[in-house]
C-alpha cells in the first residue's frame, strides 16, 4: 500500500474508531451508518482496516456488525484486501466471521488466487483450511464492444472496475486500436518507484467477440516502447520515449518517435528531428491526414506546457506551430486529443476557473484555421481532483479519460454527445 492509500485508510478508520470507543451511547442506526460509511473508493472502514492490517479495529468493526462481504468500487471484499496486503491475522478474523472465502472479483480472482500470486503460503493454507476452492484462475467470459460494460450517460463513470481500473494499480487508458478490438492500457503498480523502463503496457484483444484477459504487450519486448500514446496511422505508431533507445538521456525528458509494423514485426523506431524534439515533447495525437499535435515544455512557450501542431510536408515534419493564445496560457495545457478530421481538440489544463487541479476543455477549429475559446467540460466530467489524458472512442460515441477522484488513478468514460452540443452555432458541420 503506498503512502497516499495508507493515509486515506487511516483517516477513514480513525473517525470510526473514535465513534466505537468514545460514544458508547450511539444509537444502533447511527453506529451502523458509521461502520458502513464509504470513502471515495466505496471502501468501508472494514476494507481499510483489512488493508492496513489493524486486527484490533477489524475485530471491533466485525463485533459491531460490519458486513465482511461488502465490495468496494473495484469489486474487492475486505478478504481480498487482507490477502493482497498479506495480513494473516486479518484474514483469520474475517474467515472466523463467515467472510465468503470464494468471493469473486470482476476479473475472476478469489482471495486464494491473490494469496498464491503474492506467494504467501500461510494465507494460502489458511484459506484452504476454510474450504476455499483450489481452482486455477479463470478470466471471466466478457463479450461485446467496450468489454460489455453498461454504457455511460452524461456523467463520467469508472470504466470496467476491477478489470481495467483496479485498487492495486494505477491504470491509464491509452486507446482502442483496430476499431475497438484492441484495448491498450498503461498499468503502474501502486508502489511504482519511477523506473519508467519497467512501466508495463497491457493489452486486451477481442477475438470472436470475446475479450482476452489482460496481457503484457509484445511491444515491450523492446524497452523503448514506453508511453505509446495514440492510435496508428495505417501501419505506423507515434509514441514518446527517452532520448536514446537504451533509455538513457536526460532524466524525465521525453522525445517523439515513430515505428512501422511490417510482416516481421515492428521496425526499430526513428526519432523525429528538429524542429520536433526541441525539449520535453510528448503525448502525440494524429489527424487522419497525418497532422501531429503534441504538448511540449520547450523554451518560448506561453506557459509551463503548451500544445503544438506540425503539419507534414511530403511526409516530413519541417515546421512546428504553437497553437497560440486562443489555447495556450501561462499555465499548463497538455495531453491533446485531436479529432480525426481536425474539427475539435480536447486537452487538459490547470488554468484558473476550473473545478479541480486539472480539468478537461474542448475547442473547435474555425473556418479560418483558428480556434474557439476553450470550454470547460463541466462538473459532470471534471471533479475537484485531476482529469487528463482524454481520447474519444473510434466510433466517436464515448470520451475516455483518467481521473484521480478515487484517490487512485482510474479510467473513466462518458457519453460524447457533449461534443456536438457545445459546438458554437457559427462553426459549420
Buried (B, 14 or more C-beta within 10 A) or exposed (E): BEEEBEEBBEEBBEEBBEBBEEEEEBEEEEBBEBBBBBBBBBBBBBBBBBBBBBBEBBBBBBEBEBBBBBBBBBBBBBBBBBBBBBBBBBBBBBBEBEBBBBBBBBBBBBBBBBBBEBEBEEBBEBBBEBEBEEEEBEBBEBEEBBBBBEEBEEEBEBBBBBBBBBBBBBBBBBBBBEEBBBBBBBBBEBEBEEEBEEBBBBBBBBEEEEBBBBEEBEBBEEBBBBBBBBBBBEEBBBBBBBBEBEBEBEEEBBBBBBBBBEEEEBEEBEBBEEBBBBBBBBBBBBBEEBBBBBBBBBEEBBBEBBBBBBBBEEEEBEEBEBBEEEBBBEBBBBBBBBBBEBBBBBBBBBBEEBBBBBBBBBBBBBEEEEBBEBBBBBBEBBBEBBBBBBBBBBEEBBBBBBBBBBBBBBBBBBBBBBBEEBBEEEEEE
